[in-house]
Amino acid sequence: MKTTTMLLCLITMLLIASAYSKEDTGMRLDMKHRDTLSPNPTPFHRIEDIMGMDQKRHGLISQKIKTTKGGAKMSLGAGFDFGSAQYFSEIMVGTPAKKFRVIVDTGSELTWVNCRFHGKGKEKLENREVFRAENSSSFRKVGCMTKTCSEDLAKMFSLAICPTPRTPCAYDYRYVDGSSAQGVFAKETFTLGLTNDSVTSIRGLLIGCSSSTEGSAFREADGILGLALSDYSFTSKAISTFGGKFSYCLVDHTSRKTSPTISSSVLPLVYHQTPVRRTARLDLNLLPPFYAISIVGISIGDTMLNIPPIVWDVTRGGGTILDSGSSLTFLADAAYKAVVSGLERHLVGVKRVRPEGLPMEYCYDTSKFDDSKLPQLSFHFKGGARFAPYRKSYLIATAAPGVRCLGFVPAGAQATNVIGNIMQQNHLWEFDLTASTLSFAPSTCL
């Protein structure tokens, strides 16, 4: 995930009930960034680390999207599920329920935890928990001879190993950075906190029982919580129980504040201190399992940038996704050049710097810079909605005193554009999977 560090904020993930009434309840998950778990957290994540891991993640996102364009879906977990922007939540798994700290990712299809099953798996992991399957009365392995294993879960790298009918369905994930997770598929019960402060259970949710993992991607984590657009993700099961919406809100990435969880069927915008929401189309069928959005252009101030339409055209190798697992924002080269050159014109006279080891191209000594002089950058959606991130979301702070960098990464001549979580900060995002809409509004997330 070698010189500069950034701390991504504590955030709240809200999964919403389907119809609003005073008695409605929704599921509640509290989340925080991985660095808050360190005994001596620094105020920032390392930018060089972030960029390297984001690039690996983007490479796998692009690989998955290319595979699905012909209609065949290749599921590979979340791409690099555990990229540079890792958010953690605590979930309760099994009967009796046991608490696990998991990475939450809107691009991940499979939920899994470190697990010991029939003697396979570690008894203990440093600073992490291990789920002992035999101790849970609700654990039901998926058989290797079932259709679920041989066909459905083949998309999630189920293995074609089946010595006996009683053998569980096994998987082996291999990620682009060399990280991996091996284990068996099962169905389990999750115990969840509700927005009315009670609890409920979701039964029969697909879970990976990982007996072996390798690589730094899983540092500080007991597993992964998959919230991607998939028949077998946590999201799929949760919305069938609570309704077709989920939302999240990202606090300022430099903040140490916690975010209390608030949710209902209809988001209480006044409570969230948000103005009227803007709504855009959520293109659920374009780039599964990712959440595709219909960006048509970018403006700086009152000027629409000259970006060729092909950049936003999924059928021609472009398109855009909203990704909570990437920190920075990736833009196809034509869009990247237009954006950074457009912003650079307004930074004339501000000393450009190249801190040692920092891989980002456009960094400045902004210790005496008045942010109000930087014009508003906006993403324009098909249909007229406009997303206007805060200036601190695209001129981002580093650990070097006074140094800030433009938070964009060139993705390639023709590539998937990715709106990362720093760009999304201080906004409430609601995904309505029934209406295929994305609603968003500025928010303190408190």
Backbone torsions as a table, in degrees:
resi	resn	phi	psi	omega
1	MET	NA	NA	NA
2	LYS	NA	18.1	-170.8
3	THR	-119.4	-40.7	-172.2
4	THR	-113.6	145.3	-179.9
5	THR	-123.6	149.8	178.8
6	MET	-132.7	142.3	175.7
7	LEU	-104.4	115.6	172.7
8	LEU	-83.0	141.4	-168.4
9	CYS	-66.5	167.4	165.7
10	LEU	-72.8	135.5	179.9
11	ILE	-134.9	172.4	179.4
12	THR	-122.8	130.4	173.9
13	MET	-104.8	126.2	-176.8
14	LEU	-118.3	123.4	172.4
15	LEU	-104.5	129.4	-161.6
16	ILE	-104.3	147.2	173.4
17	ALA	-76.1	167.2	-167.5
18	SER	-85.6	-31.5	-176.2
19	ALA	-136.2	138.6	-171.8
20	TYR	-85.8	131.6	167.5
21	SER	-157.8	169.5	-177.6
22	LYS	-64.7	-21.4	-175.3
23	GLU	-100.4	-1.8	-178.5
24	ASP	-63.8	148.3	175.5
25	THR	-130.0	152.1	176.2
26	GLY	-131.2	165.8	179.2
27	MET	-80.3	148.1	-176.2
28	ARG	-126.9	129.6	174.1
29	LEU	-131.8	127.9	174.6
30	ASP	-96.4	141.1	-176.2
31	MET	-133.0	152.0	175.4
32	LYS	-147.5	160.3	-177.2
33	HIS	-77.6	155.5	-173.6
34	ARG	-61.1	-34.2	-175.3
35	ASP	-68.2	-19.5	177.4
36	THR	-71.4	-11.7	-179.6
37	LEU	-89.2	-11.7	-178.9
38	SER	-75.9	148.2	-179.0
39	PRO	-64.4	-32.2	179.1
40	ASN	-129.8	70.8	-176.3
41	PRO	-65.5	142.8	175.5
42	THR	-92.5	162.6	-174.4
43	PRO	-73.0	-13.2	-178.1
44	PHE	-141.2	150.7	170.2
45	HIS	-72.8	156.1	176.9
46	ARG	-75.1	121.3	-176.6
47	ILE	-61.9	-42.3	-179.1
48	GLU	-62.3	-40.8	177.3
49	ASP	-62.3	-46.4	-179.8
50	ILE	-57.3	-48.7	-175.1
51	MET	-63.9	-41.6	179.3
52	GLY	-62.3	-44.8	-178.2
53	MET	-72.4	-36.0	175.6
54	ASP	-61.2	-40.7	-179.1
55	GLN	-65.6	-38.5	176.4
56	LYS	-64.2	-42.9	179.3
57	ARG	-62.8	-44.9	-179.6
58	HIS	-62.9	-38.3	178.0
59	GLY	-59.9	-40.6	-179.5
60	LEU	-76.0	-34.4	174.4
61	ILE	-58.4	-46.9	179.7
62	SER	-61.9	-40.0	179.7
63	GLN	-63.3	-42.7	-179.6
64	LYS	-66.5	-40.6	-178.7
65	ILE	-65.7	-41.9	178.3
66	LYS	-61.4	-35.3	-179.4
67	THR	-69.8	-32.3	-174.8
68	THR	-87.3	-9.0	-174.7
69	LYS	-65.1	-28.2	-179.6
70	GLY	-84.0	2.8	177.5
71	GLY	105.2	-18.5	178.3
72	ALA	-90.0	129.0	-179.2
73	LYS	-96.3	126.3	173.7
74	MET	-111.1	110.8	-179.5
75	SER	-89.5	131.3	-178.0
76	LEU	-132.4	52.1	-172.7
77	GLY	65.4	-123.0	-179.8
78	ALA	-114.8	27.0	-163.8
79	GLY	72.0	-133.1	173.3
80	PHE	-87.2	83.1	-171.9
81	ASP	-51.9	-30.3	-165.3
82	PHE	-108.8	28.8	-173.2
83	GLY	-45.1	-155.9	-172.8
84	SER	-75.0	-22.9	-178.4
85	ALA	-105.1	82.1	-176.9
86	GLN	-96.6	126.4	175.6
87	TYR	-114.8	140.0	-176.6
88	PHE	-112.6	145.1	172.3
89	SER	-137.0	159.5	176.4
90	GLU	-104.5	128.2	178.0
91	ILE	-121.6	156.3	179.4
92	MET	-111.2	118.7	-173.3
93	VAL	-120.2	139.1	172.0
94	GLY	90.2	178.3	178.5
95	THR	-134.4	109.9	0.4
96	PRO	-67.9	154.3	-174.6
97	ALA	-71.0	139.2	178.3
98	LYS	-124.9	139.8	-174.4
99	LYS	-86.1	135.8	177.0
100	PHE	-134.2	145.1	177.8
101	ARG	-97.7	114.8	-172.5
102	VAL	-122.9	150.2	173.5
103	ILE	-75.2	131.6	179.9
104	VAL	-103.6	128.2	-175.4
105	ASP	-145.8	125.4	178.7
106	THR	-72.4	-7.0	177.8
107	GLY	-102.4	-2.7	-175.1
108	SER	-94.0	132.6	-178.5
109	GLU	-90.6	-29.5	-174.2
110	LEU	-111.3	134.3	170.9
111	THR	-94.6	127.2	177.1
112	TRP	-143.6	159.0	177.1
113	VAL	-134.7	155.0	171.3
114	ASN	-58.2	134.0	-165.6
115	CYS	-149.6	147.3	173.0
116	ARG	-119.8	122.7	-175.4
117	PHE	-137.4	121.1	-178.4
118	HIS	50.4	46.1	175.1
119	GLY	82.9	-5.0	-179.9
120	LYS	-98.4	130.6	-177.7
121	GLY	115.0	159.0	-176.7
122	LYS	-79.1	145.1	177.1
123	GLU	-70.5	-37.7	-178.1
124	LYS	-139.2	148.7	172.6
125	LEU	-130.0	137.3	-177.7
126	GLU	-61.4	123.8	177.9
127	ASN	64.2	14.4	-178.9
128	ARG	-137.2	159.2	-178.6
129	GLU	-98.0	156.3	176.6
130	VAL	-125.3	128.9	177.7
131	PHE	-85.6	123.9	178.8
132	ARG	-100.0	102.9	-170.7
133	ALA	-58.9	-37.5	-177.2
134	GLU	-64.6	-20.3	-178.9
135	ASN	-86.7	-2.9	-179.4
136	SER	-106.0	121.7	-178.9
137	SER	-73.6	-13.7	-177.9
138	SER	-100.1	0.0	-179.5
139	PHE	-72.6	123.5	178.5
140	ARG	-130.1	109.5	-178.8
141	LYS	-67.8	151.5	173.6
142	VAL	-90.9	123.0	-177.2
143	GLY	-70.3	148.1	-177.2
144	CYS	-72.7	-15.7	-178.7
145	MET	-97.3	3.2	-179.2
146	THR	-79.9	158.8	175.9
147	LYS	-64.0	-34.7	178.5
148	THR	-56.7	-42.4	-179.2
149	CYS	-75.0	-51.8	-171.6
150	SER	-72.6	-26.2	-177.6
151	GLU	-116.5	-61.4	-173.2
152	ASP	-64.1	-48.9	-175.5
153	LEU	-83.7	-3.5	173.2
154	ALA	-61.3	-28.1	177.7
155	LYS	-70.5	-16.0	178.6
156	MET	-109.9	27.0	177.2
157	PHE	65.6	39.6	169.5
158	SER	-68.0	146.9	-176.9
159	LEU	-92.6	148.9	-179.6
160	ALA	-87.7	42.2	179.0
161	ILE	-105.3	117.9	-177.5
162	CYS	-150.7	74.3	-177.7
163	PRO	-67.7	-31.2	179.2
164	THR	-142.5	158.6	177.7
165	PRO	-60.4	-22.0	-178.6
166	ARG	-87.5	-6.1	-178.8
167	THR	-70.3	131.8	179.4
168	PRO	-72.0	157.7	178.0
169	CYS	-73.0	120.5	-174.7
170	ALA	-102.5	156.4	175.6
171	TYR	-135.0	159.4	176.3
172	ASP	-144.7	103.2	178.6
173	TYR	-90.0	133.4	174.2
174	ARG	-124.5	120.2	-176.9
175	TYR	-100.7	161.4	-172.6
176	VAL	-61.9	-24.8	-179.1
177	ASP	-91.1	5.1	-179.1
178	GLY	95.8	-8.1	176.4
179	SER	-68.8	154.9	-178.6
180	SER	-154.6	161.1	175.3
181	ALA	-143.7	130.5	179.0
182	GLN	-124.4	144.8	178.9
183	GLY	175.7	-155.4	-179.1
184	VAL	-130.4	150.7	177.7
185	PHE	-82.8	147.0	176.9
186	ALA	-152.5	173.0	171.5
187	LYS	-113.3	136.1	-176.5
188	GLU	-141.8	170.0	177.2
189	THR	-102.6	133.9	175.4
190	PHE	-111.3	135.3	175.3
191	THR	-102.6	126.9	-170.9
192	LEU	-126.3	144.3	172.8
193	GLY	-80.4	139.4	179.8
194	LEU	-104.4	166.1	-177.4
195	THR	-72.6	-11.3	175.5
196	ASN	-99.0	17.3	176.3
197	ASP	72.5	8.7	171.7
198	SER	-96.0	-175.8	178.9
199	VAL	-129.5	158.1	175.6
200	THR	-145.8	173.5	179.9
201	SER	-123.7	143.4	169.7
202	ILE	-110.8	119.6	-176.9
203	ARG	-100.4	153.9	173.9
204	GLY	71.2	26.3	179.4
205	LEU	-84.0	134.6	179.8
206	LEU	-65.3	133.2	179.2
207	ILE	-139.5	148.2	173.6
208	GLY	-97.1	128.9	176.4
209	CYS	-99.6	94.8	-172.9
210	SER	-89.4	112.6	-179.3
211	SER	-89.7	-13.6	-178.1
212	SER	-149.8	134.1	174.6
213	THR	-137.4	152.5	178.0
214	GLU	-138.9	145.2	175.8
215	GLY	106.6	160.9	-176.2
216	SER	-78.5	-8.2	-176.4
217	ALA	-60.4	-26.3	-173.5
218	PHE	-102.6	20.3	179.5
219	ARG	-58.1	134.9	175.5
220	GLU	67.3	3.7	-176.1
221	ALA	-110.4	145.9	172.3
222	ASP	-92.2	-8.7	-179.2
223	GLY	166.9	-160.0	-175.8
224	ILE	-129.6	139.5	171.6
225	LEU	-109.1	113.2	-174.9
226	GLY	-89.7	119.4	-179.0
227	LEU	-118.5	21.6	-178.7
228	ALA	-75.9	175.8	179.5
229	LEU	-85.5	92.0	-173.4
230	SER	-154.6	147.7	179.1
231	ASP	-62.2	-23.0	-174.8
232	TYR	-112.5	8.5	179.8
233	SER	-79.7	165.2	175.6
234	PHE	-60.0	-38.2	179.9
235	THR	-58.7	-45.5	-177.7
236	SER	-58.1	-44.7	-178.9
237	LYS	-71.4	-39.0	-177.0
238	ALA	-67.5	-41.8	-177.9
239	ILE	-71.3	-25.2	176.1
240	SER	-70.6	-21.5	178.9
241	THR	-93.7	-43.7	-172.3
242	PHE	-106.6	-13.6	-176.9
243	GLY	120.8	172.9	-167.5
244	GLY	-90.4	28.3	-179.8
245	LYS	-130.5	149.2	164.4
246	PHE	-146.1	158.9	-178.0
247	SER	-148.5	160.5	172.7
248	TYR	-147.1	159.8	-179.2
249	CYS	-136.5	129.1	-176.8
250	LEU	-108.1	117.6	177.4
251	VAL	-70.7	160.7	174.8
252	ASP	-42.2	129.4	-173.1
253	HIS	-67.6	-11.5	175.8
254	THR	-99.8	3.0	-174.4
255	SER	-84.2	149.2	173.6
256	ARG	-105.0	7.0	-176.8
257	LYS	-71.1	151.4	170.3
258	THR	-92.8	158.5	179.1
259	SER	-119.4	115.0	175.8
260	PRO	-65.2	148.3	-178.2
261	THR	-86.1	129.6	177.4
262	ILE	-135.3	131.3	175.6
263	SER	-159.0	157.8	172.7
264	SER	-164.5	-179.2	-178.5
265	SER	-63.7	-43.2	174.7
266	VAL	-110.5	121.0	-173.3
267	LEU	-60.5	130.5	-179.8
268	PRO	-77.7	86.9	-170.4
269	LEU	-63.3	-35.3	179.5
270	VAL	-64.5	-42.3	179.8
271	TYR	-62.5	-38.0	179.5
272	HIS	-80.5	1.9	-180.0
273	GLN	58.2	42.0	-178.4
274	THR	-113.4	146.2	174.4
275	PRO	-79.5	-167.6	179.7
276	VAL	-58.4	132.8	-179.4
277	ARG	-74.4	151.5	171.2
278	ARG	-102.7	144.8	-176.2
279	THR	-126.8	134.3	178.5
280	ALA	-130.0	168.4	179.9
281	ARG	-78.1	136.8	173.7
282	LEU	-103.5	112.9	-174.8
283	ASP	-89.3	88.1	-171.7
284	LEU	-73.6	-19.6	-174.9
285	ASN	-101.6	-1.7	-173.8
286	LEU	-81.4	-50.0	-172.4
287	LEU	-132.4	50.3	-179.0
288	PRO	-60.9	145.1	9.3
289	PRO	-91.5	14.9	-176.5
290	PHE	-87.8	159.7	179.6
291	TYR	-91.8	98.9	-177.5
292	ALA	-81.4	141.5	178.9
293	ILE	-125.4	154.4	-170.4
294	SER	-98.1	65.9	175.0
295	ILE	-71.0	137.3	178.2
296	VAL	-122.3	-8.4	179.8
297	GLY	179.4	168.5	177.9
298	ILE	-131.8	136.5	176.9
299	SER	-121.2	153.3	171.6
300	ILE	-122.5	116.5	-171.7
301	GLY	64.2	-129.6	179.6
302	ASP	-95.8	6.5	-175.0
303	THR	-105.0	120.4	174.2
304	MET	-77.9	127.8	-177.5
305	LEU	-72.1	150.5	-179.8
306	ASN	-84.1	85.2	179.9
307	ILE	-116.4	123.8	-178.4
308	PRO	-60.1	139.2	-178.2
309	PRO	-56.8	-25.4	-179.0
310	ILE	-58.7	-27.4	-179.9
311	VAL	-58.1	-33.6	-175.1
312	TRP	-100.0	1.0	-173.7
313	ASP	-92.1	109.3	-179.5
314	VAL	-61.4	-36.6	-176.3
315	THR	-69.9	-12.1	-179.7
316	ARG	-118.6	25.5	173.8
317	GLY	91.5	5.2	-179.8
318	GLY	-103.8	-135.9	-178.6
319	GLY	96.1	167.8	-174.2
320	THR	-139.5	141.0	174.0
321	ILE	-125.7	154.0	172.9
322	LEU	-98.8	122.3	-170.7
323	ASP	-132.4	118.4	178.3
324	SER	-78.6	-10.5	-177.0
325	GLY	-93.4	-5.2	175.8
326	SER	-108.6	139.4	179.6
327	SER	-82.3	-53.1	-175.4
328	LEU	-89.5	172.8	-178.8
329	THR	-106.3	122.7	179.3
330	PHE	-94.2	132.6	176.6
331	LEU	-130.2	140.1	173.1
332	ALA	-54.5	150.8	-169.4
333	ASP	-51.1	-42.6	-177.9
334	ALA	-62.7	-40.5	178.8
335	ALA	-72.6	-40.6	179.5
336	TYR	-58.8	-48.8	-178.6
337	LYS	-63.4	-39.9	179.9
338	ALA	-65.6	-40.8	-177.5
339	VAL	-69.9	-51.8	-175.5
340	VAL	-67.7	-36.3	178.1
341	SER	-69.6	-35.9	177.9
342	GLY	-65.6	-41.2	178.6
343	LEU	-73.8	-35.5	-178.3
344	GLU	-61.4	-32.9	179.4
345	ARG	-61.7	-25.7	-179.6
346	HIS	-95.3	2.8	177.6
347	LEU	-112.1	13.6	177.2
348	VAL	-60.1	131.6	-177.9
349	GLY	94.1	-16.1	175.1
350	VAL	-88.5	126.7	-174.5
351	LYS	-61.9	122.6	176.2
352	ARG	-85.3	134.1	-176.2
353	VAL	-128.0	159.8	175.8
354	ARG	-131.7	82.5	179.7
355	PRO	-57.0	140.4	-177.3
356	GLU	-57.5	128.6	177.0
357	GLY	83.6	-7.7	-177.9
358	LEU	-85.7	118.9	-172.9
359	PRO	-82.1	-9.8	-176.2
360	MET	-74.6	141.7	-169.3
361	GLU	-81.0	-35.4	-173.3
362	TYR	-115.2	92.9	179.6
363	CYS	-124.4	147.2	-172.2
364	TYR	-140.3	151.1	171.0
365	ASP	-85.0	99.2	-174.7
366	THR	-103.2	21.8	-177.0
367	SER	-60.6	-26.7	179.2
368	LYS	-116.9	18.4	-176.2
369	PHE	-92.5	134.3	176.9
370	ASP	-89.2	111.1	-175.4
371	ASP	-57.3	-28.2	-178.0
372	SER	-64.7	-16.0	178.2
373	LYS	-78.6	-15.1	177.6
374	LEU	-87.0	122.0	-176.2
375	PRO	-67.4	163.3	179.5
376	GLN	-73.2	126.0	172.3
377	LEU	-93.9	138.0	-177.9
378	SER	-137.6	142.2	171.8
379	PHE	-99.4	129.4	-177.7
380	HIS	-105.1	128.2	-179.4
381	PHE	-95.4	151.9	170.5
382	LYS	-59.5	131.9	-177.4
383	GLY	101.7	-12.0	172.8
384	GLY	109.9	-14.0	179.3
385	ALA	-65.9	149.7	-177.8
386	ARG	-133.9	129.1	176.5
387	PHE	-103.9	117.7	-177.6
388	ALA	-114.2	90.8	-179.6
389	PRO	-66.5	159.7	176.3
390	TYR	-69.3	153.3	-178.0
391	ARG	-59.0	-35.8	179.5
392	LYS	-67.6	-9.3	179.1
393	SER	-88.2	-16.5	175.8
394	TYR	-122.4	-9.3	165.4
395	LEU	-118.4	90.7	-164.3
396	ILE	-97.7	147.4	-177.2
397	ALA	-74.1	150.9	173.4
398	THR	-123.8	177.8	180.0
399	ALA	-76.2	-20.5	177.5
400	ALA	-69.9	125.9	-176.2
401	PRO	-54.5	124.1	175.9
402	GLY	79.8	-7.9	-176.2
403	VAL	-91.9	129.1	174.1
404	ARG	-132.6	153.9	-174.8
405	CYS	-128.8	150.1	172.5
406	LEU	-69.1	125.0	-170.6
407	GLY	-87.3	48.9	179.9
408	PHE	-123.3	151.0	179.0
409	VAL	-130.0	132.8	176.2
410	PRO	-70.1	130.6	-173.6
411	ALA	-98.4	-13.6	-176.1
412	GLY	126.5	167.7	-175.9
413	ALA	-56.8	-46.1	176.3
414	GLN	-138.3	113.4	-170.9
415	ALA	-156.3	167.1	175.9
416	THR	-72.4	129.6	175.3
417	ASN	-84.8	139.9	-177.0
418	VAL	-128.5	120.0	174.7
419	ILE	-88.0	108.0	-175.0
420	GLY	-80.3	175.0	-171.4
421	ASN	-75.7	-23.0	174.9
422	ILE	-66.8	-38.7	176.8
423	MET	-65.2	-28.5	-177.2
424	GLN	-84.3	-8.5	-170.3
425	GLN	-60.3	154.3	-178.8
426	ASN	57.8	32.0	173.7
427	HIS	-134.3	146.1	173.5
428	LEU	-96.3	127.7	-177.5
429	TRP	-119.0	123.8	178.8
430	GLU	-116.9	123.9	179.0
431	PHE	-101.5	111.5	176.8
432	ASP	-101.2	100.5	-174.8
433	LEU	-78.0	-16.1	176.6
434	THR	-80.5	-45.5	-179.2
435	ALA	-88.7	-7.0	-176.7
436	SER	56.5	50.1	178.4
437	THR	-130.1	153.9	175.2
438	LEU	-120.6	119.6	177.7
439	SER	-110.8	143.9	-177.9
440	PHE	-150.7	154.1	179.5
441	ALA	-163.2	148.4	174.7
442	PRO	-57.7	145.2	-177.9
443	SER	-159.9	148.8	171.4
444	THR	-79.8	-12.0	-179.3
445	CYS	65.4	19.2	-179.5
446	LEU	-104.6	NA	NA
